[in-house]
């Protein structure tokens, strides 16, 4: 099938190739009536800009690569949405890649983006090993990491203060009278290490016993949370509150508790982390810790564009403040 070219449009419009080019570029050298007629004809004929040819001339693609581990995760999909909206407002398009739980696939999609000559890359890393795993490629293109705290790594990133978030949540449960608080879903990523650290710090300051139910899964999901919760609830419940490491885990807990007749919050109080959209639904009404997802995505795009358009060197570590969202899954103890 033959694609429509500028020459085809020029022939159909009865004007020169240069006139069509000026009309599409917004040049003031042609009248508004002619421009509108040509643009309408382009639309009718199905003409599309050859961005590959354009990028070869301009040395710029106006494309930003975005890599996330799981686009079906509500938190990741929200980050991707806000990143795309922010990039679009600056005249850039997003090329979204799902890296999955496989670090080999993560490297493959980063190589793909470099091959597509994206102007920069935003990446939500899979694990603490991601930075070293793809460093040879990210050194070739402006890159900003999103959501994961890389601690002291010499790379720009935007993350929430995960430790402060779990400290806030534990402190809140304590204020309601809870003294036996179980932390659910701890795993080995830097984000989850920081969340566990915040919980432990709060326990130390408040004189509470630290209690953990760890996750062996590579990522969080409702199904994984459900399976873990069924195992947890098969044992004696000698705690009054659960702090789930993610909202996905918390939703899995709610599902298992409902099946087993464990009333939340009457029998157990529950708090999550992330504030994904479904937690606000009336039948769920989950108390949670908010990550400022829109602000994080916008900040990451701004940092990346600063590197792309101004050639800014060095790196920035931006840690954003979480907040407590009080809903209906926590109750005060008498």
C-alpha positions in Angstrom: 0.0 0.0 0.0 1.3 3.4 -1.0 1.5 6.1 1.6 0.3 9.7 0.9 3.2 12.1 0.4 3.5 15.9 0.4 3.8 15.8 -3.4 0.5 14.0 -3.6 -1.2 16.6 -1.5 0.5 19.4 -3.5 -0.8 17.9 -6.8 -4.3 17.5 -5.4 -4.3 21.1 -4.1 -2.9 22.5 -7.2 0.0 24.2 -5.3 3.7 23.7 -5.0 5.4 21.3 -2.6 6.9 24.3 -0.7 3.4 25.8 -0.2 2.1 22.5 1.4 5.2 22.4 3.6 4.7 26.0 4.7 1.0 25.3 5.5 1.9 22.4 7.7 4.7 24.2 9.5 2.5 27.2 10.3 4.5 29.6 8.2 3.2 33.2 7.9 4.2 33.2 4.2 0.8 31.9 3.0 -2.7 33.0 3.7 -5.0 31.5 6.3 -7.5 30.3 3.7 -4.9 28.4 1.7 -3.5 26.9 4.9 -6.9 25.7 6.1 -7.7 24.3 2.6 -4.4 22.3 2.6 -4.8 21.0 6.1 -8.3 19.9 5.4 -7.1 18.1 2.2 -4.3 16.4 4.2 -6.9 15.1 6.6 -9.2 13.9 3.8 -6.3 12.1 1.9 -4.9 10.5 5.1 -1.5 12.3 5.0 0.7 11.8 8.1 4.0 13.4 8.9 7.0 11.2 8.3 8.6 11.6 11.7 11.5 9.3 10.9 12.6 11.6 8.0 11.9 14.7 10.1 14.0 13.4 13.0 16.9 12.8 10.7 16.8 16.4 9.6 16.0 18.0 13.0 18.2 15.5 15.0 15.2 15.3 17.4 12.2 13.0 17.6 10.0 14.7 20.2 9.6 11.2 21.7 10.1 10.2 25.3 10.4 6.6 26.3 8.5 5.5 29.4 9.3 2.1 30.9 7.1 0.6 33.7 7.2 -2.9 35.2 3.4 -3.5 35.0 1.0 -1.3 33.2 -1.9 -3.3 34.6 -1.0 -2.1 38.1 -3.2 0.9 39.0 -0.4 2.9 40.5 1.8 2.4 37.4 -1.0 3.3 35.0 -1.7 6.5 36.9 2.0 7.5 36.7 2.0 6.7 33.0 -1.2 8.8 32.4 0.2 11.9 34.2 3.6 11.6 32.6 2.0 11.4 29.1 -0.3 14.4 29.9 2.7 16.4 31.1 4.9 15.4 28.1 2.2 16.2 25.7 1.7 19.7 27.1 5.4 20.4 26.2 5.0 19.0 22.7 6.4 15.5 23.3 4.8 12.1 22.7 5.3 9.1 24.9 6.4 5.6 23.8 5.2 3.3 26.5 7.0 0.0 27.2 6.0 -2.7 29.7 9.1 -4.4 31.1 7.3 -7.1 33.1 9.0 -8.9 36.0 12.0 -10.0 33.8 15.2 -7.8 34.0 16.2 -9.2 30.6 13.0 -7.7 29.1 13.7 -4.4 31.0 17.1 -4.2 29.2 15.5 -5.2 25.9 12.9 -2.4 26.0 15.5 0.2 26.9 17.6 -0.9 24.0 14.5 -0.6 21.8 13.9 3.0 22.9 17.5 3.9 22.1 17.1 2.3 18.7 14.0 4.5 18.2 16.2 7.5 19.0 14.0 8.8 21.8 15.1 12.2 23.2 15.0 10.9 26.7 13.7 8.0 29.0 11.6 7.9 32.1 11.9 4.6 33.9 10.1 3.0 36.8 12.7 0.4 37.8 12.0 -3.2 38.6 14.5 -3.5 41.4 17.6 -2.0 43.0 19.6 -3.9 40.4 18.0 -2.0 37.5 20.4 1.0 37.6 23.5 -1.1 37.1 21.7 -3.5 34.7 21.0 -0.7 32.2 23.6 1.8 33.0 25.5 1.3 29.8 22.4 2.4 27.9 21.1 5.2 30.1 24.5 6.9 30.0 23.8 7.5 26.3 20.5 9.4 26.7 18.9 11.7 29.2 17.2 9.6 31.8 15.1 10.1 34.9 14.0 7.3 37.3 10.5 7.5 38.7 8.9 6.1 41.9 11.9 4.1 43.1 14.4 5.7 45.5 17.9 4.9 44.3 19.4 6.3 47.5 22.9 7.6 46.6 23.1 6.5 43.0 24.4 9.3 40.7 21.3 9.4 38.6 18.2 11.7 38.7 15.1 10.3 40.3 11.8 11.4 41.7 10.3 9.3 44.6 8.0 9.7 47.6 9.4 9.6 51.1 8.3 6.0 51.7 9.8 5.8 55.1 7.9 8.8 56.3 4.7 7.4 54.8 4.8 4.2 56.8 5.8 6.2 59.9 2.7 8.3 59.5 0.4 5.3 59.0 1.8 3.5 62.1 1.6 6.6 64.2 -2.1 7.0 63.1 -2.9 3.4 64.1 -1.2 4.0 67.4 -3.3 7.1 68.0 -6.4 4.9 67.5 -5.3 2.7 70.4 -3.7 -0.1 68.4 -0.6 -1.7 70.0 -0.3 -4.9 67.9 0.2 -3.8 64.3 1.3 -6.3 61.7 3.3 -5.1 58.6 2.2 -7.1 55.6 4.0 -7.7 52.3 7.6 -6.6 53.0 9.9 -7.5 50.1 13.4 -6.7 48.9 13.1 -3.7 46.6 14.5 -0.3 47.9 11.0 1.1 48.0 9.8 -1.7 50.3 12.9 -1.6 52.4 12.3 2.1 53.1 8.6 1.4 53.9 9.6 -1.3 56.3 12.2 1.0 57.9 9.5 3.7 58.5 7.3 1.1 60.2 10.2 -0.1 62.3 11.2 3.4 63.3 7.7 4.2 64.4 7.6 1.0 66.4 10.8 1.9 68.2 9.7 5.4 69.0 6.2 4.2 70.2 7.4 1.2 72.1 5.6 -1.4 69.8 6.6 -4.9 68.9 7.7 -5.2 65.2 5.7 -7.9 63.4 6.1 -8.8 59.8 4.4 -11.0 57.2 6.9 -11.0 54.3 6.2 -11.5 50.6 8.1 -13.8 48.4 6.5 -12.4 45.2 8.5 -10.2 42.8 5.7 -7.6 42.7 2.5 -6.6 44.4 -0.9 -7.5 43.1 -4.4 -8.1 44.4 -4.1 -11.8 43.7 -0.8 -12.1 45.5 -2.1 -10.2 48.4 -5.2 -12.4 48.5 -3.1 -15.6 48.5 -0.8 -14.3 51.3 -3.8 -13.1 53.4 -5.4 -16.6 53.2 -2.3 -18.1 54.6 -2.0 -15.4 57.2 -5.6 -15.8 58.4 -5.2 -19.6 58.7 -3.2 -18.8 61.9 -4.4 -17.2 65.1 -5.2 -13.5 64.8 -3.3 -11.9 67.7 -3.0 -8.4 66.2 -5.6 -5.6 65.9 -4.4 -3.9 62.8 -2.6 -4.6 59.5 -0.4 -2.2 57.6 -0.3 -3.4 54.0 2.8 -2.4 52.1 0.7 -1.5 49.0 -2.9 -0.9 48.2 -2.9 -3.9 45.9 -2.0 -6.1 48.9 -4.6 -4.4 51.0 -7.3 -5.1 48.4 -6.2 -8.8 48.5 -6.5 -8.8 52.3 -10.1 -7.3 52.0 -11.0 -10.1 49.6 -9.7 -12.8 51.8 -11.2 -11.3 54.9 -14.6 -11.1 53.3 -14.5 -14.7 52.3 -13.5 -15.8 55.8 -16.0 -13.6 57.6 -13.3 -11.4 59.2 -14.9 -8.0 59.6 -12.9 -4.9 58.7 -12.7 -2.7 60.6 -14.7 -4.3 63.4 -12.3 -7.2 63.8 -9.2 -5.8 62.2 -8.2 -2.3 61.1 -6.4 -2.0 57.7 -4.3 0.6 56.1 -2.6 0.6 52.6 -0.1 2.6 50.7 -0.3 4.4 47.3 -4.0 5.7 47.2 -4.8 4.1 43.9 -8.3 5.1 42.5 -10.2 1.9 43.4 -9.4 2.4 47.2 -11.9 5.3 47.3 -14.8 3.2 46.0 -17.7 3.1 48.6 -17.5 -0.7 49.3 -13.8 -0.5 49.8 -13.2 2.9 51.4 -9.6 2.0 52.3 -7.5 4.2 54.6 -4.2 4.7 52.9 -1.0 6.7 52.4 -1.1 9.0 49.4 1.7 9.1 46.9 1.4 12.4 45.0 1.4 10.6 41.7 0.6 13.6 39.4 3.2 15.8 41.1 5.8 13.0 40.9 5.2 12.5 37.1 5.2 16.2 36.3 8.4 16.7 38.2 10.1 13.8 36.5 9.0 15.1 33.1 10.3 18.6 33.9 13.6 17.2 35.1 14.0 15.1 31.9 13.1 18.1 29.6 15.7 20.2 31.5 18.3 17.6 30.4 17.0 17.3 26.9 16.4 20.9 26.0 19.0 22.7 28.1 21.7 20.0 28.3 21.7 20.1 32.1 24.4 17.9 33.6 24.6 16.2 36.9 21.7 14.6 38.8 18.8 15.6 41.1 17.3 13.5 43.9 13.7 14.7 44.4 11.9 13.2 47.4 8.2 14.2 47.7 6.0 14.2 50.8 3.3 11.6 51.4 0.0 12.2 53.3 -2.5 10.2 55.2 -5.9 9.6 53.7 -8.4 8.7 56.4 -11.3 6.5 55.3 -13.3 3.7 56.7 -11.1 0.6 57.3 -9.5 1.8 60.6 -11.4 2.2 63.9 -10.4 3.3 67.3 -10.1 0.7 70.0 -12.1 1.2 73.2 
